[in-house]
């Protein structure tokens, strides 16, 4: 099976439309259609993004090794054999959840019909930006919550949140996200 046929098979197995899959990897529906029809190739970066989004085996797509989906047990084994990785992932997820608690209501107040994908993308963008500026992994969730609340009260952080949301929304509407 060719790479383009595999990509089409993945989409069908997941029950997604071309638009949904194109959106998830950051390409237009028209471009994605050309990929599925073998008229153009998907970049390795986009293939990797596709694999990460849906738990697809990169080895299967690129070299026919193994099955289409990464087995859940393989993921669990990889995590459980690296205890430091588990603690790091847990700390990051905890900090991210604090961002969700604080930022979602701000977006929802201004845009009650905002879709979850846009809200999560906004939180993700802000979280990653702040993560590289601070050592959140070593802070408690209360400390992170306090830092965010302080930002909201002293600066234009609310404007930054909403501007990030608008950017995410526009990118999705233009088919770039």
Backbone as JSON, one array per atom type, in Angstrom:
{
  "sequence": "XXXXXXXXXXXXXXXXXXXXXXXXXXXXXXXXXXXXXXXXXXXXXXXXXXXXXXXXXXXXXXXXXXXXXXXXXXXXXXXXXXXXXXXXXXXXXXXXXXXXXXXXXXXXXXXXXXXXXXXXXXXXXXXXXXXXXXXXXXXXXXXXXXXXXXXXXXXXXXXXXXXXXXXXXXXXXXXXX",
  "N": [[0.84, -1.17, 0.0], [0.58, 2.2, -0.86], [1.93, 5.3, 0.5], [0.03, 7.4, 0.38], [-2.34, 5.96, 0.16], [-2.33, 4.69, 2.61], [-2.66, 6.85, 4.33], [-5.22, 7.63, 3.62], [-6.59, 5.34, 4.42], [-6.14, 5.43, 7.18], [-7.65, 7.69, 7.86], [-10.23, 6.78, 7.2], [-10.47, 4.58, 8.96], [-10.52, 5.93, 11.36], [-12.83, 7.28, 11.11], [-13.08, 9.92, 10.2], [-13.61, 13.06, 8.5], [-12.21, 14.44, 5.47], [-11.77, 17.13, 5.91], [-11.68, 17.33, 8.73], [-9.4, 15.8, 9.34], [-7.48, 17.17, 7.88], [-7.53, 19.67, 9.17], [-6.54, 18.9, 11.67], [-3.85, 18.4, 11.21], [-2.93, 20.68, 10.14], [-3.25, 21.52, 7.42], [-4.84, 22.5, 4.31], [-8.14, 21.42, 3.25], [-8.26, 20.93, 0.53], [-5.58, 20.53, -0.13], [-5.09, 18.26, 1.42], [-6.8, 16.45, 0.16], [-5.51, 16.17, -2.29], [-3.24, 14.86, -1.38], [-4.3, 12.4, -0.47], [-5.17, 11.41, -2.92], [-2.83, 10.89, -4.19], [-1.53, 12.9, -5.58], [0.17, 14.7, -4.49], [2.75, 14.76, -1.96], [2.7, 14.26, 1.56], [4.45, 16.19, 3.89], [7.23, 15.06, 5.9], [7.16, 16.16, 8.41], [4.41, 16.74, 8.7], [3.38, 14.19, 8.51], [4.44, 13.08, 10.82], [3.1, 14.66, 12.69], [0.48, 13.8, 12.2], [0.7, 11.12, 13.04], [1.25, 11.52, 15.78], [-1.07, 12.83, 16.61], [-3.08, 10.87, 16.37], [-2.19, 8.43, 17.35], [-0.82, 6.77, 15.59], [1.36, 4.43, 14.03], [4.49, 5.42, 13.06], [6.42, 3.86, 11.87], [4.82, 2.02, 10.51], [3.54, 3.61, 8.54], [5.76, 4.61, 7.06], [7.44, 2.41, 6.54], [6.06, -0.03, 6.42], [6.17, -1.59, 8.74], [4.97, -3.44, 11.46], [1.73, -2.71, 12.97], [-1.05, -0.5, 12.1], [-1.9, 1.19, 14.24], [-0.38, 2.43, 17.21], [0.13, 0.34, 19.83], [-1.64, 0.45, 22.86], [-0.5, -0.79, 25.08], [2.23, -0.7, 24.47], [2.79, 2.0, 24.72], [2.22, 2.39, 27.44], [4.14, 0.65, 28.55], [6.5, 1.97, 27.74], [6.27, 4.34, 29.2], [6.15, 3.4, 31.87], [8.62, 2.26, 32.26], [10.29, 4.35, 32.53], [10.54, 6.13, 35.07], [11.14, 8.77, 35.82], [10.23, 10.13, 33.63], [7.46, 9.75, 33.85], [6.86, 11.25, 36.16], [7.6, 13.79, 35.3], [5.84, 14.16, 33.11], [3.42, 14.04, 34.49], [3.63, 16.33, 36.13], [3.7, 18.36, 34.2], [1.19, 18.0, 32.98], [-0.45, 18.59, 35.16], [0.18, 21.3, 35.64], [-0.68, 22.33, 33.22], [-3.41, 21.84, 33.44], [-4.11, 23.7, 35.36], [-3.82, 26.04, 33.92], [-5.93, 25.66, 32.11], [-8.13, 25.8, 33.89], [-8.0, 28.51, 34.62], [-7.91, 30.01, 32.24], [-9.94, 29.13, 30.42], [-12.5, 30.13, 31.47], [-12.19, 32.89, 30.98], [-12.08, 33.09, 28.19], [-14.58, 31.94, 27.63], [-16.33, 33.8, 28.79], [-16.16, 36.03, 27.1], [-16.64, 34.82, 24.67], [-19.01, 32.82, 24.46], [-19.73, 30.7, 22.78], [-17.42, 29.51, 21.96], [-15.4, 26.95, 20.59], [-14.17, 23.84, 21.88], [-11.7, 22.94, 20.85], [-10.44, 25.31, 19.96], [-10.2, 26.64, 22.39], [-8.51, 24.94, 23.83], [-6.24, 24.98, 22.16], [-5.53, 27.65, 22.47], [-4.87, 27.75, 25.22], [-2.77, 25.94, 25.16], [-0.87, 27.28, 23.53], [-0.3, 29.58, 25.12], [0.58, 28.32, 27.46], [2.86, 26.89, 26.63], [4.46, 29.02, 25.82], [4.83, 30.34, 28.31], [5.95, 28.25, 29.79], [8.57, 27.94, 28.92], [9.69, 30.18, 29.94], [9.53, 30.05, 32.64], [9.99, 27.97, 35.56], [7.91, 25.94, 35.83], [7.47, 23.27, 36.33], [8.64, 22.64, 38.73], [7.12, 23.97, 40.53], [4.32, 24.27, 42.77], [0.84, 23.52, 42.14], [-0.78, 25.43, 43.24], [0.97, 27.58, 43.46], [1.41, 28.1, 40.73], [-1.19, 28.78, 39.95], [-1.45, 31.11, 41.48], [0.51, 32.72, 40.29], [-0.56, 33.03, 37.7], [-3.0, 34.32, 38.32], [-2.0, 36.67, 39.39], [-0.75, 37.74, 37.13], [-3.03, 38.24, 35.64], [-4.22, 40.27, 37.13], [-2.38, 42.37, 37.2], [-1.35, 42.99, 34.69], [-1.73, 43.17, 31.1], [-2.64, 40.62, 30.6], [-5.07, 39.34, 30.2], [-5.88, 40.48, 27.79], [-3.86, 39.41, 26.2], [-4.53, 36.71, 26.33], [-7.05, 36.7, 25.02], [-6.29, 37.76, 22.53], [-4.6, 35.73, 21.66], [-6.47, 33.68, 21.49], [-8.08, 34.73, 19.4], [-6.25, 34.63, 17.3], [-5.81, 31.85, 17.09], [-8.42, 31.05, 16.42], [-8.81, 32.38, 13.92], [-6.75, 31.17, 12.43], [-7.67, 28.52, 12.37], [-10.07, 28.84, 10.97], [-9.08, 29.66, 8.55], [-7.92, 27.4, 7.74], [-5.36, 26.75, 8.55], [-4.67, 25.49, 10.82]],
  "CA": [[0.0, 0.0, 0.0], [1.34, 3.44, -0.93], [1.77, 6.22, 1.63], [-1.24, 8.12, 0.26], [-3.41, 5.0, 0.45], [-2.3, 4.48, 4.06], [-3.24, 8.04, 4.95], [-6.67, 7.54, 3.4], [-7.06, 4.24, 5.26], [-6.14, 5.94, 8.56], [-8.8, 8.58, 7.99], [-11.44, 5.96, 7.19], [-10.49, 3.8, 10.2], [-10.85, 6.84, 12.46], [-14.15, 7.84, 10.85], [-12.96, 11.36, 10.07], [-13.73, 13.64, 7.17], [-10.96, 15.03, 5.01], [-11.63, 18.44, 6.56], [-11.27, 17.12, 10.12], [-8.01, 15.35, 9.4], [-6.65, 18.28, 7.38], [-7.45, 20.64, 10.27], [-5.73, 18.39, 12.78], [-2.42, 18.43, 10.88], [-2.56, 22.01, 9.69], [-3.26, 21.73, 5.97], [-6.19, 22.74, 3.8], [-8.85, 20.24, 2.78], [-7.87, 20.73, -0.86], [-4.24, 19.94, -0.12], [-5.22, 16.91, 1.95], [-7.42, 15.64, -0.89], [-4.44, 15.86, -3.25], [-2.38, 13.86, -0.74], [-5.01, 11.11, -0.52], [-5.26, 10.96, -4.32], [-1.49, 10.63, -4.69], [-1.07, 13.99, -6.44], [1.26, 15.36, -3.77], [3.14, 14.02, -0.77], [2.63, 14.94, 2.84], [5.81, 16.34, 4.43], [7.53, 14.17, 7.04], [6.68, 16.89, 9.59], [2.96, 16.57, 8.8], [3.16, 12.77, 8.79], [4.74, 12.91, 12.24], [1.99, 15.28, 13.41], [-0.65, 12.87, 12.04], [0.96, 9.98, 13.92], [1.13, 11.96, 17.16], [-2.48, 13.17, 16.89], [-4.0, 9.73, 16.35], [-1.58, 7.19, 17.84], [-0.48, 5.95, 14.43], [2.75, 4.01, 13.99], [5.28, 6.02, 12.0], [7.04, 2.74, 11.16], [3.83, 1.44, 9.59], [3.35, 4.49, 7.39], [6.96, 4.8, 6.26], [8.17, 1.2, 6.12], [5.22, -1.21, 6.52], [6.52, -2.42, 9.9], [3.97, -3.44, 12.52], [0.36, -2.36, 12.65], [-1.37, 0.91, 11.88], [-1.99, 1.92, 15.49], [0.54, 2.1, 18.29], [-0.63, -0.37, 20.84], [-1.68, 1.13, 24.15], [0.45, -1.44, 25.99], [3.57, -0.21, 24.17], [2.89, 3.34, 25.31], [2.28, 2.21, 28.89], [5.45, 0.09, 28.86], [7.51, 3.02, 27.59], [6.15, 5.27, 30.32], [6.43, 2.77, 33.16], [10.04, 1.94, 32.36], [11.0, 5.61, 32.74], [9.8, 6.74, 36.16], [11.34, 10.22, 35.77], [9.35, 10.62, 32.57], [6.1, 9.77, 34.39], [6.73, 12.38, 37.07], [7.66, 15.0, 34.47], [4.58, 14.27, 32.37], [2.38, 14.35, 35.47], [3.79, 17.73, 36.54], [3.31, 19.2, 33.07], [-0.27, 17.92, 32.85], [-1.04, 19.32, 36.28], [0.34, 22.74, 35.37], [-1.56, 22.63, 32.08], [-4.8, 21.86, 33.92], [-4.3, 24.99, 36.04], [-4.04, 27.0, 32.84], [-7.29, 25.46, 31.62], [-9.05, 26.33, 34.91], [-7.96, 29.98, 34.67], [-8.07, 30.65, 30.92], [-11.24, 28.81, 29.8], [-13.58, 31.07, 31.81], [-11.96, 34.2, 30.34], [-12.51, 32.95, 26.8], [-16.03, 31.67, 27.62], [-17.05, 35.02, 29.13], [-16.19, 36.87, 25.9], [-17.1, 34.03, 23.53], [-19.68, 31.65, 25.04], [-19.85, 29.61, 21.81], [-16.08, 29.07, 21.56], [-15.29, 25.49, 20.56], [-13.14, 23.3, 22.78], [-10.41, 22.86, 20.15], [-9.85, 26.64, 19.98], [-9.83, 26.97, 23.77], [-7.32, 24.14, 24.18], [-5.11, 25.51, 21.39], [-5.15, 28.91, 23.11], [-4.19, 27.4, 26.46], [-1.51, 25.29, 24.78], [0.04, 28.31, 23.07], [0.11, 30.38, 26.27], [1.31, 27.46, 28.38], [4.2, 26.62, 26.08], [5.18, 30.29, 25.89], [5.21, 30.57, 29.7], [6.74, 27.12, 30.28], [9.98, 28.15, 28.61], [10.14, 31.35, 30.69], [9.44, 29.75, 34.08], [10.26, 26.58, 35.92], [6.63, 25.52, 36.38], [7.47, 21.86, 36.74], [9.07, 22.56, 40.13], [6.2, 24.75, 41.36], [3.05, 23.61, 43.09], [-0.28, 24.02, 41.33], [-1.23, 26.67, 43.89], [1.91, 28.64, 43.04], [1.13, 28.41, 39.32], [-2.47, 29.49, 39.96], [-1.18, 32.44, 42.01], [1.26, 33.45, 39.25], [-1.51, 33.4, 36.64], [-3.93, 35.32, 38.84], [-1.24, 37.92, 39.51], [-0.62, 38.25, 35.76], [-4.34, 38.75, 35.22], [-4.57, 41.49, 37.84], [-1.39, 43.45, 37.06], [-0.91, 43.25, 33.32], [-2.72, 42.99, 30.04], [-2.65, 39.19, 30.28], [-6.39, 39.0, 29.65], [-5.82, 40.84, 26.37], [-2.99, 38.42, 25.55], [-5.33, 35.48, 26.21], [-8.06, 36.88, 23.97], [-5.59, 37.9, 21.24], [-4.15, 34.38, 21.28], [-7.68, 32.98, 21.06], [-8.47, 35.23, 18.07], [-5.27, 34.1, 16.35], [-6.14, 30.43, 16.92], [-9.7, 30.99, 15.71], [-8.59, 32.77, 12.52], [-5.95, 30.13, 11.77], [-8.53, 27.37, 12.12], [-11.02, 29.22, 9.93], [-8.34, 29.73, 7.28], [-7.41, 26.05, 7.42], [-3.93, 26.69, 8.85], [-4.45, 24.89, 12.15]],
  "C": [[0.9, 1.25, 0.0], [1.05, 4.31, 0.29], [0.41, 6.94, 1.58], [-2.43, 7.21, 0.56], [-3.49, 4.73, 1.95], [-2.95, 5.66, 4.78], [-4.76, 8.03, 4.8], [-7.28, 6.45, 4.29], [-7.13, 4.66, 6.72], [-7.4, 6.78, 8.79], [-10.1, 7.78, 8.07], [-11.58, 5.14, 8.48], [-10.92, 4.65, 11.39], [-12.23, 7.47, 12.29], [-14.15, 9.36, 10.75], [-13.2, 11.81, 8.64], [-12.35, 14.16, 6.75], [-10.71, 16.35, 5.71], [-11.12, 18.28, 7.99], [-9.81, 16.7, 10.2], [-7.08, 16.45, 8.92], [-6.46, 19.32, 8.48], [-6.49, 20.18, 11.36], [-4.23, 18.42, 12.49], [-1.98, 19.75, 10.26], [-2.42, 22.2, 8.2], [-4.69, 21.98, 5.52], [-6.83, 21.42, 3.35], [-8.44, 19.91, 1.35], [-6.5, 20.06, -0.95], [-4.31, 18.49, 0.35], [-5.82, 15.97, 0.92], [-6.38, 15.23, -1.94], [-3.49, 14.79, -2.69], [-3.03, 12.48, -0.85], [-5.09, 10.55, -1.94], [-3.9, 10.75, -4.96], [-0.94, 11.72, -5.6], [0.06, 14.79, -5.81], [1.57, 14.54, -2.53], [2.99, 14.89, 0.47], [4.05, 15.02, 3.38], [6.0, 15.4, 5.61], [7.07, 14.83, 8.34], [5.18, 16.67, 9.79], [2.61, 15.1, 9.07], [3.39, 12.49, 10.28], [3.61, 13.49, 13.09], [0.75, 14.38, 13.36], [-0.49, 11.69, 12.99], [0.75, 10.36, 15.38], [-0.32, 12.25, 17.53], [-3.34, 11.93, 17.11], [-3.4, 8.4, 16.81], [-1.25, 6.21, 16.72], [1.01, 5.61, 14.47], [3.46, 4.63, 12.79], [5.98, 4.93, 11.18], [6.09, 2.12, 10.15], [3.67, 2.3, 8.35], [4.58, 4.49, 6.48], [7.6, 3.5, 5.76], [7.39, -0.1, 6.28], [5.56, -2.13, 7.69], [5.43, -2.3, 10.96], [2.59, -3.08, 12.02], [0.16, -0.86, 12.52], [-1.3, 1.71, 13.19], [-0.91, 1.47, 16.46], [-0.3, 1.45, 19.38], [-0.52, 0.35, 22.18], [-0.68, 0.53, 25.12], [1.88, -0.97, 25.74], [3.79, 1.15, 24.8], [3.04, 3.22, 26.82], [3.64, 1.64, 29.29], [6.55, 1.14, 28.77], [7.46, 3.99, 28.76], [6.58, 4.63, 31.63], [7.89, 2.37, 33.32], [10.89, 3.19, 32.59], [10.24, 6.42, 33.78], [9.95, 8.26, 36.15], [10.42, 10.84, 34.73], [7.91, 10.72, 33.07], [5.9, 10.99, 35.29], [6.75, 13.7, 36.29], [6.36, 15.23, 33.72], [3.45, 14.65, 33.31], [2.44, 15.82, 35.89], [3.35, 18.67, 35.43], [1.79, 19.18, 32.9], [-0.99, 18.67, 33.97], [-0.97, 20.82, 36.07], [-0.59, 23.16, 34.23], [-3.02, 22.72, 32.53], [-5.11, 23.15, 34.67], [-4.56, 26.07, 35.0], [-5.46, 26.88, 32.29], [-8.29, 26.08, 32.59], [-9.13, 27.86, 34.87], [-8.36, 30.6, 33.33], [-9.42, 30.35, 30.27], [-12.33, 29.81, 30.18], [-13.42, 32.45, 31.17], [-12.43, 34.16, 28.89], [-14.03, 32.79, 26.75], [-16.86, 32.9, 27.96], [-17.22, 35.91, 27.9], [-16.82, 36.15, 24.71], [-17.76, 32.73, 24.02], [-19.8, 30.47, 24.08], [-18.49, 29.09, 21.31], [-16.0, 27.55, 21.61], [-14.09, 25.04, 21.38], [-11.76, 23.27, 22.12], [-9.7, 24.22, 20.18], [-9.41, 27.02, 21.39], [-8.57, 26.21, 24.18], [-6.09, 24.65, 23.44], [-4.61, 26.82, 21.98], [-4.36, 28.63, 24.38], [-2.82, 26.81, 26.14], [-0.47, 26.34, 24.37], [0.58, 29.14, 24.23], [0.97, 29.57, 27.24], [2.73, 27.22, 27.9], [5.05, 27.88, 26.15], [5.68, 30.53, 27.31], [6.14, 29.47, 30.24], [8.23, 27.35, 30.06], [10.56, 29.36, 29.35], [10.2, 31.07, 32.18], [9.74, 28.28, 34.31], [9.02, 26.0, 36.59], [6.65, 24.09, 36.9], [7.84, 21.71, 38.22], [8.16, 23.32, 41.07], [4.96, 23.93, 41.66], [1.96, 24.22, 42.23], [-0.83, 25.31, 41.92], [-0.33, 27.83, 43.5], [1.65, 29.06, 41.6], [-0.16, 29.21, 39.22], [-2.27, 30.94, 40.44], [-0.44, 33.31, 40.98], [0.3, 33.91, 38.16], [-2.49, 34.46, 37.12], [-3.25, 36.68, 39.0], [-1.07, 38.55, 38.13], [-1.93, 38.89, 35.31], [-4.68, 40.08, 35.9], [-3.62, 42.65, 37.56], [-1.05, 43.82, 35.62], [-2.07, 43.11, 32.35], [-2.8, 41.52, 29.63], [-3.99, 38.73, 29.7], [-6.44, 39.33, 28.16], [-4.95, 39.85, 25.59], [-3.75, 37.1, 25.34], [-6.3, 35.6, 25.05], [-7.41, 37.06, 22.6], [-5.08, 36.55, 20.74], [-5.34, 33.56, 20.8], [-8.09, 33.42, 19.65], [-7.53, 34.68, 16.99], [-5.57, 32.63, 16.05], [-7.41, 30.26, 16.09], [-9.52, 31.3, 14.23], [-7.79, 31.71, 11.78], [-6.8, 28.9, 11.45], [-9.49, 27.66, 10.98], [-10.36, 29.29, 8.55], [-7.75, 28.38, 6.88], [-5.93, 25.9, 7.69], [-3.65, 26.03, 10.19], [-5.29, 23.65, 12.29]]
}
